[in-house]
Amino acid sequence: MHRPPVKNGILVCDDDGSILEVVDTGGKIQEEAGLEFYSGILTPGFVNAHCHLELSHLHKKIPGKKGIGDFVGQVNRLRNLDAEYAEEEMQKADRRMWAAGIAAVGDISNSLQSLKTKKESKIFYHTFVEAFGIHPSRAERAFEWAQLVQQEFKENELAASIVPHSAYSVSDPLFKKVAEFATAEKSIVSVHNQESIAEKQFFKDGTGPIADHLQNNLGIDIADWKPKVESSLEAILHFLPEENSLLLVHNVFTNKQDIKTLGSKRAMENTYFVFCPNSNLYIENQLPQVNLFRDEKLKICIGTDSLASNYSLSILKEMIALQANFPEISLKELIGWATLNGAEALGILRYFGSFEKGKKPGVNLITGIDFSNMKLTENSRVKRLV
């Protein structure tokens, strides 16, 4: 992914999966000892830039297309249901992601539930320990809990940073604590951004499905909620450290003015936009304006969100969904979003994202490709080779 594709090239790997060399044969390949032939496209291992492994046991338990208010209410009500199966379901999800060619994951955690699975996994995980709490009185307690969780992950040699959940679920005092801590640690920040129309409504006048969820499901008094601006992204920009890498996740209702405002506040070189199309279709039945981000030449990554809001944790299926809805996106772009950009966003380019000498990115084989048009098809499949 760091250079143009190589037709009939030879990828030379060490026994441990390290890349030794990429040989450009000029398109003409000859048999030689130890050479394995595959029909399809070889890519580096995929990077799932946004996942919620903790919610794996909620697979097929929440009806789709009912909006974010219903979805988060159902998660809040069901997440402790069948808790005894939660670890087993996380392990299954982890194994399936590995088999589906996923080499690294940016995963959201609200607790230590996923620690054991991640510690034993072949996948690299960066855990985003999520802090949330809209009432200012909860800020200190919420931040202390996030610190305890992060510390436990780090003590188990797992990458972790503390991040805010979203603009509508984090109070100003809690946002400030998270921002100050992230600045001091120079850590990666991730935040759910403009995922639903309900988020926009909540910031416009304090009403709608999100307001209902906060009041009726969580019992939070939002009488003092006074939105300062209609754009939820604009409302939190001053809390997002300019020097830190930032992952903005979902972006379904992000518009051109939002991007312009964002660009006036921070550099786009360390700002990444994560799309989770199948989850967006599952919850809101809408997709981001992907071409808006392409036109602005912004850094795009791909995530799956959770099994609570998706039928699988497959990056290839997310790529197929994006191509189906935006056929003008080239296959090279999609693969770049799924590999190199994701690795850059998670700060793991040293090992992942491209076939460069010394890296261990994993090797995937994608088959079922329409080579005449260089497009994925409904029959496209991925197989992990290394």
Long-range contacts (C-beta under 8 A, 24 or more apart in sequence): 1-43, 1-44, 1-335, 1-336, 1-339, 1-340, 1-353, 1-354, 1-355, 2-340, 2-354, 2-355, 2-356, 5-41, 5-332, 9-42, 10-35, 11-42, 11-355, 11-363, 13-363, 13-386, 16-360, 17-360, 17-362, 17-363, 17-386, 18-358, 18-359, 18-360, 19-355, 19-356, 19-357, 19-358, 19-359, 19-360, 19-361, 20-357, 21-357, 22-355, 38-365, 38-385, 39-367, 40-365, 40-366, 40-367, 40-368, 40-369, 41-331, 41-335, 41-365, 41-366, 41-369, 42-355, 42-363, 42-364, 42-365, 42-385, 43-101, 43-335, 43-338, 43-339, 43-363, 43-364, 43-366, 44-103, 44-339, 44-340, 44-343, 44-352, 44-353, 44-354, 44-355, 44-359, 44-361, 44-362, 44-363, 44-364, 45-101, 45-102, 45-103, 45-104, 45-339, 45-352, 45-361, 45-362, 45-363, 45-364, 45-384, 46-100, 46-101, 46-102, 46-103, 46-302, 46-315, 46-316, 46-338, 46-339, 46-342, 46-364, 46-382, 47-102, 47-103, 47-104, 47-105, 47-106, 47-301, 47-302, 47-315, 47-338, 47-339, 47-341, 47-342, 47-343, 47-345, 47-346, 47-348, 47-352, 47-353, 48-97, 48-102, 48-104, 48-105, 48-106, 48-302, 48-303, 48-304, 48-313, 48-315, 48-342, 49-106, 49-247, 49-249, 49-272, 49-274, 49-301, 49-302, 49-303, 49-342, 49-345, 49-346, 50-106, 50-108, 50-190, 50-247, 50-249, 50-274, 50-276, 50-301, 50-303, 50-304, 50-305, 51-97, 51-105, 51-106, 51-107, 51-108, 51-303, 51-304, 51-305, 51-306, 51-313, 52-107, 52-108, 52-305, 52-306, 52-308, 53-90, 53-93, 53-94, 53-105, 53-107, 53-109, 53-114, 53-117, 53-118, 53-306, 54-79, 54-86, 54-90, 54-108, 54-109, 54-110, 54-111, 54-113, 54-114, 54-306, 55-79, 55-306, 55-307, 55-308, 55-309, 56-86, 56-89, 56-90, 56-92, 56-93, 56-306, 56-307, 56-308, 57-81, 57-82, 57-83, 57-85, 57-86, 57-89, 57-90, 58-306, 58-307, 58-308, 59-89, 59-307, 59-308, 61-308, 62-308, 62-309, 64-281, 64-282, 64-283, 64-285, 64-309, 65-281, 65-282, 65-283, 65-284, 65-285, 66-283, 67-196, 67-197, 67-198, 67-209, 67-283, 67-284, 68-195, 68-196, 68-198, 68-199, 68-209, 68-210, 68-283, 68-284, 69-196, 69-198, 69-208, 69-209, 69-210, 69-212, 69-213, 70-209, 71-283, 71-308, 71-309, 72-210, 72-213, 72-217, 73-213, 73-216, 73-217, 75-308, 76-213, 76-217, 76-218, 77-217, 86-113, 87-113, 87-116, 87-117, 89-307, 90-114, 90-117, 91-117, 91-120, 93-307, 93-313, 94-118, 94-121, 94-123, 96-312, 96-313, 97-123, 97-313, 98-122, 98-123, 98-384, 99-384, 100-312, 100-313, 100-314, 100-315, 100-316, 100-382, 100-384, 101-315, 101-316, 101-362, 101-364, 101-382, 101-383, 101-384, 102-313, 102-315, 103-352, 103-361, 103-362, 104-342, 104-343, 104-346, 104-348, 104-352, 106-188, 106-190, 106-247, 106-274, 106-303, 106-342, 106-345, 106-346, 108-190, 109-149, 109-153, 110-149, 111-149, 112-149, 112-152, 112-153, 115-152, 115-153, 115-156, 115-158, 118-153, 118-158, 119-156, 119-158, 124-159, 124-348, 124-351, 124-352, 125-158, 125-159, 126-159, 126-160, 126-161, 126-188, 126-346, 126-347, 126-348, 127-153, 127-158, 127-159, 127-160, 127-161, 128-160, 128-161, 128-163, 128-188, 128-190, 129-153, 129-160, 129-161, 129-162, 129-163, 130-163, 130-164, 130-165, 131-162, 131-163, 131-164, 131-165, 131-170, 131-174, 131-177, 131-178, 132-164, 132-165, 132-166, 132-169, 132-170, 132-174, 133-169, 133-170, 133-171, 133-174, 134-168, 134-169, 134-170, 134-171, 134-214, 134-220, 134-222, 134-225, 135-171, 135-220, 135-221, 136-171, 136-172, 136-173, 136-174, 138-171, 138-174, 139-171, 139-173, 139-174, 139-177, 140-177, 142-174, 143-174, 143-177, 143-178, 143-181, 146-178, 147-181, 161-185, 161-187, 161-188, 161-189, 162-187, 163-188, 163-189, 163-190, 163-191, 164-189, 164-191, 164-236, 164-239, 165-191, 165-192, 166-191, 166-192, 166-193, 166-195, 166-199, 166-232, 167-191, 167-193, 167-199, 167-203, 167-232, 167-233, 167-235, 167-236, 168-199, 168-202, 168-203, 168-210, 168-214, 168-232, 170-236, 172-239, 175-236, 175-239, 176-239, 178-239, 179-239, 179-240, 179-241, 182-241, 182-244, 183-241, 183-243, 183-244, 186-243, 186-244, 187-244, 188-244, 188-245, 188-246, 188-247, 188-345, 188-346, 188-347, 189-240, 189-241, 189-244, 189-245, 189-246, 189-247, 190-246, 190-247, 190-249, 190-274, 191-236, 191-240, 191-246, 191-247, 191-248, 191-249, 192-249, 192-250, 193-232, 193-233, 193-248, 193-249, 193-250, 193-251, 193-254, 194-232, 194-233, 194-250, 194-251, 194-252, 194-253, 194-254, 194-258, 195-249, 195-250, 195-251, 195-252, 195-253, 195-280, 195-283, 195-284, 196-252, 196-253, 196-283, 196-284, 197-253, 197-284, 197-286, 199-232, 199-253, 200-230, 200-231, 200-232, 200-253, 202-227, 202-232, 203-227, 203-229, 203-230, 203-231, 203-232, 203-235, 204-230, 231-257, 231-258, 231-261, 233-258, 233-261, 233-262, 234-258, 234-261, 237-261, 237-262, 237-265, 237-266, 238-265, 240-266, 242-266, 242-267, 243-270, 244-270, 245-270, 245-271, 245-272, 245-345, 245-347, 246-270, 246-271, 246-272, 247-272, 247-274, 247-301, 247-345, 248-272, 248-273, 248-274, 249-274, 249-276, 249-303, 250-274, 250-275, 250-276, 250-279, 250-280, 250-288, 251-275, 251-288, 251-293, 252-280, 252-284, 252-286, 252-287, 252-288, 253-286, 253-288, 254-288, 254-289, 254-292, 255-289, 255-292, 256-292, 259-292, 259-293, 259-296, 259-298, 268-298, 268-299, 269-299, 271-298, 271-299, 272-299, 272-300, 272-301, 272-341, 272-344, 272-345, 273-298, 273-299, 273-300, 273-301, 274-300, 274-301, 274-302, 274-303, 274-345, 275-300, 275-301, 275-302, 275-303, 275-318, 275-322, 275-337, 276-302, 276-303, 276-304, 276-305, 276-310, 276-318, 277-318, 277-321, 277-322, 277-325, 278-304, 278-305, 278-310, 278-311, 278-317, 278-318, 278-321, 279-303, 279-304, 279-305, 279-306, 279-309, 279-310, 281-321, 282-309, 282-310, 282-311, 283-309, 287-325, 290-322, 290-325, 290-326, 290-329, 291-326, 291-328, 294-329, 294-333, 299-341, 299-344, 299-345, 300-337, 300-341, 301-337, 301-338, 301-341, 301-342, 301-345, 302-334, 302-337, 302-338, 302-342, 314-382, 316-366, 316-376, 316-380, 316-381, 316-382, 319-376, 320-376, 320-378, 320-380, 323-375, 323-376, 327-375, 330-374, 331-369, 331-374, 331-375, 331-376, 332-374, 334-376, 362-386
